[in-house]
């Protein structure tokens, strides 16, 4: 079955590449090199020695660069729905952009193969039967799951009602004691990290894909993303699912085709419901005045009806805008690092590099906080230096690998948690570029999250050994 799926995928890639190559206005060799590098990066993420970061950064860049460009060149005349700045669509401009992208993918490929010489996962996922958290979960399983689901429900409903943290919206309620930050952490990946632990423990208990291993992460993803007004339910869920399947396969556990199909159907159903609910809540939250109503309606409707699978992924348009801009240089690079977060204020990228739909008079910035994102490749090309871009990509890739190693080493060798954290980092990279100086908040939250798991595990293990619990 896997071989059939792989064959169909490769045949589709070759077919789309052939059509896009014929209709590509630049030099065919440039597109061919780009296609080979992008697909090599994608496939390298599924090799035996790959980390989860390799998997997800390959997927995100493949979607945002190769797939998006190939479909639009092959079937849409090379036109893009997202702003591309001063990019003029000439053959020379296309070649220049694709050469930069190819060099970027090559740098990431170099990073992953060099890293593999120093660390990769063992052939089989380690067990967790002696973990303090697992022993506690096994003893109080029903109570833990019930409290967790109720907490998710309360946090999600209160966030929708109070507007504590919602994507694209100005904060509606400021809570005391920094609780807004707690909500943001919990909804983004805090709750998902607990789901990852529960899924791992369920696999250890049942030696199979138990109902709770399906229901808990799907329910959490649905509630958290809907509450955040995010249509990204697929992100954390795919990471937990991929990590769980890989764990079970390496431990030769029976997955069960029927149960896996039911899990997939449940996820797809709730994903569609989540997207529709988020679209409804977003439209209900817009406050359009007399001026600019039409322009705002077009921007909002376009962003909500464009296929999520293609145009919602950050990538090629950002690099087109940067590569064609007269503003690129070290001054732009320094200005980007001076950018500060301010609700309702467009990003530096919106103001200097593209004709942003979020700068139109009809956008009510007192309630809405919309920004465009260039992505890590375009951002690192702000200085206009190819060597700097490639060297920087090596550094950020190795940094992500180091964080994944720390998660594996100190969080119970939990492949599912590693996959989740790696996906969070990879997605942050793929959509990088807004207030980059505050990236420490995300990485610090991940480290703190892992530290809390480590501390809880050690404390509960000590309690178990002392016979208290």
C-alpha positions as a Python dict, from the first residue, in 0.01 Angstrom:
ca = {
    (1, 'X'): (0, 0, 0),
    (2, 'X'): (279, 241, 94),
    (3, 'X'): (459, 163, -232),
    (4, 'X'): (144, 235, -432),
    (5, 'X'): (94, 571, -258),
    (6, 'X'): (461, 660, -310),
    (7, 'X'): (442, 566, -678),
    (8, 'X'): (129, 777, -732),
    (9, 'X'): (286, 1071, -550),
    (10, 'X'): (607, 1057, -752),
    (11, 'X'): (411, 1021, -1075),
    (12, 'X'): (207, 1329, -986),
    (13, 'X'): (522, 1526, -903),
    (14, 'X'): (686, 1429, -1232),
    (15, 'X'): (370, 1509, -1428),
    (16, 'X'): (321, 1850, -1266),
    (17, 'X'): (690, 1931, -1305),
    (18, 'X'): (675, 1842, -1673),
    (19, 'X'): (375, 2067, -1740),
    (20, 'X'): (515, 2352, -1531),
    (21, 'X'): (855, 2317, -1695),
    (22, 'X'): (702, 2347, -2042),
    (23, 'X'): (513, 2663, -1944),
    (24, 'X'): (785, 2819, -1731),
    (25, 'X'): (894, 3145, -1892),
    (26, 'X'): (1254, 3132, -1769),
    (27, 'X'): (1528, 2881, -1848),
    (28, 'X'): (1413, 2520, -1820),
    (29, 'X'): (1732, 2418, -1638),
    (30, 'X'): (1662, 2668, -1359),
    (31, 'X'): (1314, 2527, -1299),
    (32, 'X'): (1446, 2169, -1318),
    (33, 'X'): (1712, 2242, -1055),
    (34, 'X'): (1451, 2409, -837),
    (35, 'X'): (1211, 2113, -868),
    (36, 'X'): (1484, 1859, -789),
    (37, 'X'): (1607, 2052, -484),
    (38, 'X'): (1257, 2111, -344),
    (39, 'X'): (1149, 1750, -383),
    (40, 'X'): (1482, 1620, -254),
    (41, 'X'): (1431, 1829, 61),
    (42, 'X'): (1080, 1687, 100),
    (43, 'X'): (1187, 1324, 55),
    (44, 'X'): (1491, 1368, 280),
    (45, 'X'): (1252, 1443, 564),
    (46, 'X'): (1114, 1088, 545),
    (47, 'X'): (1442, 897, 539),
    (48, 'X'): (1548, 678, 831),
    (49, 'X'): (1793, 932, 973),
    (50, 'X'): (1564, 1234, 948),
    (51, 'X'): (1450, 1436, 1247),
    (52, 'X'): (1092, 1554, 1271),
    (53, 'X'): (1212, 1908, 1198),
    (54, 'X'): (1348, 1783, 865),
    (55, 'X'): (1010, 1631, 787),
    (56, 'X'): (803, 1939, 861),
    (57, 'X'): (1034, 2207, 721),
    (58, 'X'): (1051, 2002, 401),
    (59, 'X'): (671, 1981, 383),
    (60, 'X'): (613, 2350, 455),
    (61, 'X'): (871, 2475, 204),
    (62, 'X'): (760, 2223, -57),
    (63, 'X'): (402, 2350, -24),
    (64, 'X'): (496, 2718, -10),
    (65, 'X'): (751, 2714, -290),
    (66, 'X'): (746, 2423, -534),
    (67, 'X'): (380, 2319, -528),
    (68, 'X'): (244, 2673, -527),
    (69, 'X'): (471, 2795, -807),
    (70, 'X'): (428, 2481, -1018),
    (71, 'X'): (48, 2489, -1005),
    (72, 'X'): (31, 2860, -1080),
    (73, 'X'): (280, 2838, -1366),
    (74, 'X'): (123, 2523, -1511),
    (75, 'X'): (-244, 2622, -1490),
    (76, 'X'): (-279, 2991, -1397),
    (77, 'X'): (-34, 3166, -1626),
    (78, 'X'): (216, 3241, -1349),
    (79, 'X'): (-23, 3474, -1164),
    (80, 'X'): (-24, 3477, -784),
    (81, 'X'): (-307, 3573, -549),
    (82, 'X'): (-76, 3702, -274),
    (83, 'X'): (120, 4030, -319),
    (84, 'X'): (462, 3991, -484),
    (85, 'X'): (593, 4347, -452),
    (86, 'X'): (793, 4479, -746),
    (87, 'X'): (824, 4136, -909),
    (88, 'X'): (746, 4187, -1278),
    (89, 'X'): (701, 3826, -1392),
    (90, 'X'): (977, 3843, -1653),
    (91, 'X'): (1182, 3530, -1733),
    (92, 'X'): (1489, 3688, -1574),
    (93, 'X'): (1296, 3766, -1255),
    (94, 'X'): (1162, 3412, -1229),
    (95, 'X'): (1509, 3266, -1278),
    (96, 'X'): (1660, 3494, -1013),
    (97, 'X'): (1399, 3391, -755),
    (98, 'X'): (1426, 3020, -828),
    (99, 'X'): (1806, 3026, -806),
    (100, 'X'): (1783, 3175, -457),
    (101, 'X'): (1524, 2915, -356),
    (102, 'X'): (1736, 2631, -495),
    (103, 'X'): (2039, 2750, -300),
    (104, 'X'): (1826, 2768, 15),
    (105, 'X'): (1699, 2413, -23),
    (106, 'X'): (2053, 2293, -87),
    (107, 'X'): (2172, 2457, 235),
    (108, 'X'): (1897, 2284, 434),
    (109, 'X'): (1985, 1951, 273),
    (110, 'X'): (2347, 2001, 371),
    (111, 'X'): (2241, 2085, 726),
    (112, 'X'): (2034, 1769, 770),
    (113, 'X'): (2295, 1530, 632),
    (114, 'X'): (2574, 1685, 841),
    (115, 'X'): (2354, 1668, 1152),
    (116, 'X'): (2280, 1300, 1087),
    (117, 'X'): (2644, 1220, 1153),
    (118, 'X'): (2604, 1333, 1513),
    (119, 'X'): (2247, 1246, 1612),
    (120, 'X'): (1948, 1056, 1481),
    (121, 'X'): (1669, 859, 1643),
    (122, 'X'): (1719, 492, 1735),
    (123, 'X'): (1563, 226, 1516),
    (124, 'X'): (1289, 159, 1773),
    (125, 'X'): (1100, 412, 1982),
    (126, 'X'): (1191, 367, 2351),
    (127, 'X'): (927, 262, 2602),
    (128, 'X'): (800, 484, 2882),
    (129, 'X'): (681, 230, 3140),
    (130, 'X'): (919, 363, 3406),
    (131, 'X'): (822, 729, 3357),
    (132, 'X'): (680, 911, 3657),
    (133, 'X'): (417, 1079, 3440),
    (134, 'X'): (318, 745, 3287),
    (135, 'X'): (284, 575, 3625),
    (136, 'X'): (67, 862, 3748),
    (137, 'X'): (-143, 855, 3431),
    (138, 'X'): (-194, 479, 3452),
    (139, 'X'): (-323, 511, 3809),
    (140, 'X'): (-549, 815, 3755),
    (141, 'X'): (-623, 779, 3385),
    (142, 'X'): (-995, 864, 3389),
    (143, 'X'): (-950, 1160, 3623),
    (144, 'X'): (-658, 1303, 3423),
    (145, 'X'): (-842, 1282, 3089),
    (146, 'X'): (-1164, 1426, 3234),
    (147, 'X'): (-990, 1722, 3399),
    (148, 'X'): (-788, 1787, 3083),
    (149, 'X'): (-1091, 1789, 2852),
    (150, 'X'): (-1288, 2013, 3087),
    (151, 'X'): (-993, 2253, 3109),
    (152, 'X'): (-971, 2268, 2729),
    (153, 'X'): (-1342, 2338, 2703),
    (154, 'X'): (-1328, 2615, 2963),
    (155, 'X'): (-1022, 2780, 2808),
    (156, 'X'): (-1165, 2766, 2456),
    (157, 'X'): (-1507, 2902, 2545),
    (158, 'X'): (-1367, 3178, 2767),
    (159, 'X'): (-1124, 3277, 2492),
    (160, 'X'): (-1403, 3303, 2234),
    (161, 'X'): (-1615, 3505, 2475),
    (162, 'X'): (-1342, 3739, 2604),
    (163, 'X'): (-1113, 3760, 2299),
    (164, 'X'): (-799, 3695, 2507),
    (165, 'X'): (-587, 3560, 2219),
    (166, 'X'): (-723, 3533, 1866),
    (167, 'X'): (-538, 3538, 1535),
    (168, 'X'): (-584, 3859, 1339),
    (169, 'X'): (-766, 4034, 1621),
    (170, 'X'): (-664, 4302, 1870),
    (171, 'X'): (-672, 4172, 2228),
    (172, 'X'): (-1025, 4204, 2365),
    (173, 'X'): (-949, 4140, 2732),
    (174, 'X'): (-627, 4189, 2927),
    (175, 'X'): (-615, 3951, 3223),
    (176, 'X'): (-408, 4011, 3538),
    (177, 'X'): (-88, 3827, 3634),
    (178, 'X'): (17, 3769, 3272),
    (179, 'X'): (-263, 3518, 3213),
    (180, 'X'): (-297, 3630, 2850),
    (181, 'X'): (42, 3471, 2791),
    (182, 'X'): (-75, 3151, 2959),
    (183, 'X'): (-377, 3137, 2728),
    (184, 'X'): (-157, 3196, 2425),
    (185, 'X'): (86, 2920, 2525),
    (186, 'X'): (-191, 2674, 2611),
    (187, 'X'): (-389, 2726, 2291),
    (188, 'X'): (-87, 2731, 2060),
    (189, 'X'): (92, 2419, 2184),
    (190, 'X'): (61, 2381, 2562),
    (191, 'X'): (-258, 2174, 2548),
    (192, 'X'): (-122, 1990, 2245),
    (193, 'X'): (189, 1890, 2441),
    (194, 'X'): (-32, 1729, 2706),
    (195, 'X'): (-224, 1554, 2427),
    (196, 'X'): (109, 1422, 2297),
    (197, 'X'): (184, 1275, 2640),
    (198, 'X'): (-161, 1116, 2663),
    (199, 'X'): (-132, 961, 2316),
    (200, 'X'): (210, 818, 2404),
    (201, 'X'): (81, 675, 2732),
    (202, 'X'): (-226, 528, 2561),
    (203, 'X'): (0, 353, 2311),
    (204, 'X'): (210, 216, 2597),
    (205, 'X'): (-98, 97, 2787),
    (206, 'X'): (-298, -53, 2503),
    (207, 'X'): (-18, -152, 2265),
    (208, 'X'): (-246, -15, 1993),
    (209, 'X'): (-436, 294, 1880),
    (210, 'X'): (-689, 331, 2161),
    (211, 'X'): (-1005, 545, 2134),
    (212, 'X'): (-863, 799, 2380),
    (213, 'X'): (-548, 831, 2167),
    (214, 'X'): (-778, 950, 1888),
    (215, 'X'): (-1042, 1152, 2071),
    (216, 'X'): (-817, 1360, 2298),
    (217, 'X'): (-585, 1520, 2037),
    (218, 'X'): (-865, 1570, 1783),
    (219, 'X'): (-1091, 1736, 2041),
    (220, 'X'): (-805, 1953, 2169),
    (221, 'X'): (-705, 2060, 1819),
    (222, 'X'): (-1062, 2144, 1724),
    (223, 'X'): (-1136, 2348, 2037),
    (224, 'X'): (-800, 2529, 2056),
    (225, 'X'): (-786, 2632, 1691),
    (226, 'X'): (-1149, 2738, 1675),
    (227, 'X'): (-1102, 2946, 1989),
    (228, 'X'): (-792, 3113, 1838),
    (229, 'X'): (-976, 3182, 1510),
    (230, 'X'): (-709, 2971, 1343),
    (231, 'X'): (-761, 2743, 1044),
    (232, 'X'): (-445, 2551, 1130),
    (233, 'X'): (-598, 2254, 1310),
    (234, 'X'): (-409, 2027, 1074),
    (235, 'X'): (-68, 2139, 1206),
    (236, 'X'): (-47, 2007, 1563),
    (237, 'X'): (-277, 1716, 1481),
    (238, 'X'): (-57, 1601, 1193),
    (239, 'X'): (253, 1621, 1413),
    (240, 'X'): (95, 1413, 1690),
    (241, 'X'): (-45, 1167, 1437),
    (242, 'X'): (283, 1127, 1251),
    (243, 'X'): (482, 1085, 1571),
    (244, 'X'): (230, 833, 1703),
    (245, 'X'): (224, 625, 1385),
    (246, 'X'): (602, 620, 1364),
    (247, 'X'): (623, 513, 1728),
    (248, 'X'): (380, 227, 1673),
    (249, 'X'): (541, 110, 1350),
    (250, 'X'): (889, 90, 1500),
    (251, 'X'): (752, -106, 1797),
    (252, 'X'): (569, -344, 1560),
    (253, 'X'): (229, -262, 1708),
    (254, 'X'): (-96, -334, 1527),
    (255, 'X'): (-250, -6, 1411),
    (256, 'X'): (-577, -133, 1270),
    (257, 'X'): (-696, -8, 932),
    (258, 'X'): (-1056, 43, 1044),
    (259, 'X'): (-959, 242, 1353),
    (260, 'X'): (-710, 452, 1156),
    (261, 'X'): (-977, 522, 896),
    (262, 'X'): (-1224, 625, 1166),
    (263, 'X'): (-965, 858, 1319),
    (264, 'X'): (-898, 1016, 979),
    (265, 'X'): (-1270, 1062, 910),
    (266, 'X'): (-1329, 1221, 1252),
    (267, 'X'): (-1038, 1459, 1203),
    (268, 'X'): (-1150, 1560, 852),
    (269, 'X'): (-1504, 1625, 972),
    (270, 'X'): (-1396, 1842, 1264),
    (271, 'X'): (-1137, 2020, 1048),
    (272, 'X'): (-1407, 2127, 802),
    (273, 'X'): (-1635, 2234, 1088),
    (274, 'X'): (-1345, 2427, 1245),
    (275, 'X'): (-1267, 2615, 922),
    (276, 'X'): (-1632, 2708, 870),
    (277, 'X'): (-1670, 2814, 1234),
    (278, 'X'): (-1355, 3026, 1222),
    (279, 'X'): (-1466, 3195, 900),
    (280, 'X'): (-1801, 3275, 1059),
    (281, 'X'): (-1645, 3409, 1380),
    (282, 'X'): (-1397, 3620, 1185),
    (283, 'X'): (-1663, 3776, 965),
    (284, 'X'): (-1876, 3844, 1273),
    (285, 'X'): (-1580, 4022, 1434),
    (286, 'X'): (-1506, 4257, 1143),
    (287, 'X'): (-1610, 4616, 1196),
    (288, 'X'): (-1620, 4782, 856),
    (289, 'X'): (-1696, 5149, 831),
    (290, 'X'): (-1840, 5344, 541),
    (291, 'X'): (-1504, 5409, 380),
    (292, 'X'): (-1328, 5122, 209),
    (293, 'X'): (-1600, 4864, 272),
    (294, 'X'): (-1563, 4716, -74),
    (295, 'X'): (-1184, 4682, -60),
    (296, 'X'): (-1196, 4519, 280),
    (297, 'X'): (-1473, 4283, 173),
    (298, 'X'): (-1270, 4171, -127),
    (299, 'X'): (-957, 4115, 83),
    (300, 'X'): (-1141, 3924, 353),
    (301, 'X'): (-1348, 3714, 114),
    (302, 'X'): (-1043, 3631, -94),
    (303, 'X'): (-841, 3519, 203),
    (304, 'X'): (-1124, 3298, 326),
    (305, 'X'): (-1215, 3133, -3),
    (306, 'X'): (-869, 3072, -148),
    (307, 'X'): (-788, 2702, -121),
    (308, 'X'): (-609, 2642, 208),
    (309, 'X'): (-398, 2364, 64),
    (310, 'X'): (-217, 2589, -184),
    (311, 'X'): (-227, 2961, -118),
    (312, 'X'): (-228, 2970, 263),
    (313, 'X'): (132, 2847, 280),
    (314, 'X'): (397, 3119, 308),
    (315, 'X'): (681, 3092, 59),
    (316, 'X'): (746, 3190, -299),
    (317, 'X'): (563, 3526, -301),
    (318, 'X'): (775, 3656, -13),
    (319, 'X'): (1096, 3569, -193),
    (320, 'X'): (964, 3728, -514),
    (321, 'X'): (891, 4050, -327),
    (322, 'X'): (1230, 4064, -155),
    (323, 'X'): (1438, 3960, -455),
    (324, 'X'): (1276, 4228, -674),
    (325, 'X'): (1284, 4506, -414),
    (326, 'X'): (1515, 4807, -430),
    (327, 'X'): (1496, 4825, -49),
    (328, 'X'): (1685, 4503, 17),
    (329, 'X'): (2022, 4549, 182),
    (330, 'X'): (2172, 4564, 528),
    (331, 'X'): (1966, 4869, 619),
    (332, 'X'): (1647, 4667, 566),
    (333, 'X'): (1796, 4381, 770),
    (334, 'X'): (1873, 4611, 1062),
    (335, 'X'): (1532, 4775, 1040),
    (336, 'X'): (1365, 4433, 1057),
    (337, 'X'): (1537, 4353, 1386),
    (338, 'X'): (1420, 4687, 1527),
    (339, 'X'): (1056, 4609, 1451),
    (340, 'X'): (840, 4590, 1763),
    (341, 'X'): (501, 4434, 1818),
    (342, 'X'): (215, 4681, 1824),
    (343, 'X'): (-144, 4567, 1780),
    (344, 'X'): (-315, 4714, 1475),
    (345, 'X'): (15, 4819, 1313),
    (346, 'X'): (110, 4657, 978),
    (347, 'X'): (442, 4476, 953),
    (348, 'X'): (761, 4617, 804),
    (349, 'X'): (715, 4373, 518),
    (350, 'X'): (366, 4514, 451),
    (351, 'X'): (489, 4873, 457),
    (352, 'X'): (810, 4850, 254),
    (353, 'X'): (811, 4544, 31),
    (354, 'X'): (459, 4476, -98),
    (355, 'X'): (135, 4649, -185),
    (356, 'X'): (-46, 4515, 115),
    (357, 'X'): (-426, 4472, 126),
    (358, 'X'): (-400, 4549, 498),
    (359, 'X'): (-300, 4911, 433),
    (360, 'X'): (-630, 5002, 268),
    (361, 'X'): (-850, 5257, 451),
    (362, 'X'): (-1130, 5004, 498),
    (363, 'X'): (-932, 4786, 739),
    (364, 'X'): (-1026, 4872, 1096),
    (365, 'X'): (-692, 4842, 1274),
    (366, 'X'): (-849, 4933, 1608),
    (367, 'X'): (-1005, 4584, 1613),
    (368, 'X'): (-812, 4382, 1357),
    (369, 'X'): (-443, 4295, 1353),
    (370, 'X'): (-347, 4168, 1008),
    (371, 'X'): (11, 4123, 885),
    (372, 'X'): (173, 3962, 582),
    (373, 'X'): (469, 3727, 633),
    (374, 'X'): (772, 3678, 407),
    (375, 'X'): (897, 3345, 548),
    (376, 'X'): (1244, 3247, 668),
    (377, 'X'): (1403, 3224, 321),
    (378, 'X'): (1283, 3567, 211),
    (379, 'X'): (1366, 3720, 549),
    (380, 'X'): (1723, 3591, 547),
    (381, 'X'): (1757, 3732, 195),
    (382, 'X'): (1679, 4085, 315),
    (383, 'X'): (2050, 4180, 288),
    (384, 'X'): (2055, 4050, -71),
    (385, 'X'): (2349, 3819, 1),
    (386, 'X'): (2331, 3456, -113),
    (387, 'X'): (2625, 3339, 106),
    (388, 'X'): (2465, 3502, 410),
    (389, 'X'): (2132, 3335, 332),
    (390, 'X'): (2282, 2987, 303),
    (391, 'X'): (2504, 3024, 610),
    (392, 'X'): (2211, 3151, 815),
    (393, 'X'): (1992, 2859, 706),
    (394, 'X'): (2260, 2617, 825),
    (395, 'X'): (2261, 2786, 1166),
    (396, 'X'): (1882, 2797, 1210),
    (397, 'X'): (1845, 2434, 1095),
    (398, 'X'): (2109, 2313, 1341),
    (399, 'X'): (1949, 2520, 1617),
    (400, 'X'): (1613, 2352, 1551),
    (401, 'X'): (1782, 2012, 1553),
    (402, 'X'): (1947, 2095, 1886),
    (403, 'X'): (1611, 2185, 2042),
    (404, 'X'): (1462, 1860, 1911),
    (405, 'X'): (1752, 1668, 2062),
    (406, 'X'): (1693, 1837, 2399),
    (407, 'X'): (1325, 1741, 2381),
    (408, 'X'): (1417, 1379, 2311),
    (409, 'X'): (1688, 1370, 2576),
    (410, 'X'): (1502, 1533, 2864),
    (411, 'X'): (1132, 1468, 2795),
    (412, 'X'): (1121, 1092, 2817),
    (413, 'X'): (1237, 1013, 2462),
    (414, 'X'): (878, 1081, 2353),
    (415, 'X'): (879, 1082, 1974),
    (416, 'X'): (528, 1228, 1964),
    (417, 'X'): (627, 1528, 2175),
    (418, 'X'): (942, 1568, 1963),
    (419, 'X'): (728, 1575, 1649),
    (420, 'X'): (496, 1837, 1797),
    (421, 'X'): (774, 2073, 1906),
    (422, 'X'): (960, 2023, 1576),
    (423, 'X'): (645, 2113, 1383),
    (424, 'X'): (597, 2428, 1592),
    (425, 'X'): (954, 2538, 1515),
    (426, 'X'): (932, 2447, 1146),
    (427, 'X'): (607, 2637, 1104),
    (428, 'X'): (756, 2937, 1284),
    (429, 'X'): (1046, 2930, 1038),
    (430, 'X'): (818, 2887, 736),
    (431, 'X'): (610, 3191, 842),
    (432, 'X'): (900, 3394, 982),
    (433, 'X'): (952, 3766, 940),
    (434, 'X'): (720, 3958, 1171),
    (435, 'X'): (886, 4106, 1484),
    (436, 'X'): (1178, 3860, 1462),
    (437, 'X'): (1339, 3998, 1777),
    (438, 'X'): (1055, 3844, 1981),
    (439, 'X'): (1125, 3492, 1856),
    (440, 'X'): (1282, 3421, 2193),
    (441, 'X'): (930, 3416, 2338),
    (442, 'X'): (834, 3113, 2130),
    (443, 'X'): (1160, 2927, 2180),
    (444, 'X'): (1164, 3016, 2548),
    (445, 'X'): (808, 2885, 2584),
    (446, 'X'): (909, 2557, 2422),
    (447, 'X'): (1206, 2520, 2655),
    (448, 'X'): (990, 2608, 2956),
    (449, 'X'): (724, 2361, 2839),
    (450, 'X'): (983, 2088, 2816),
    (451, 'X'): (1129, 2186, 3153),
    (452, 'X'): (789, 2161, 3321),
    (453, 'X'): (739, 1813, 3175),
    (454, 'X'): (1082, 1707, 3299),
    (455, 'X'): (1019, 1850, 3646),
    (456, 'X'): (674, 1689, 3673),
    (457, 'X'): (813, 1354, 3561),
    (458, 'X'): (1095, 1359, 3816),
    (459, 'X'): (869, 1469, 4102),
    (460, 'X'): (601, 1211, 4026),
    (461, 'X'): (861, 937, 3991),
    (462, 'X'): (1000, 1025, 4332),
    (463, 'X'): (649, 1024, 4480),
    (464, 'X'): (579, 685, 4324),
    (465, 'X'): (900, 539, 4462),
    (466, 'X'): (818, 671, 4808),
    (467, 'X'): (477, 506, 4786),
    (468, 'X'): (282, 828, 4835),
    (469, 'X'): (71, 810, 4519),
}
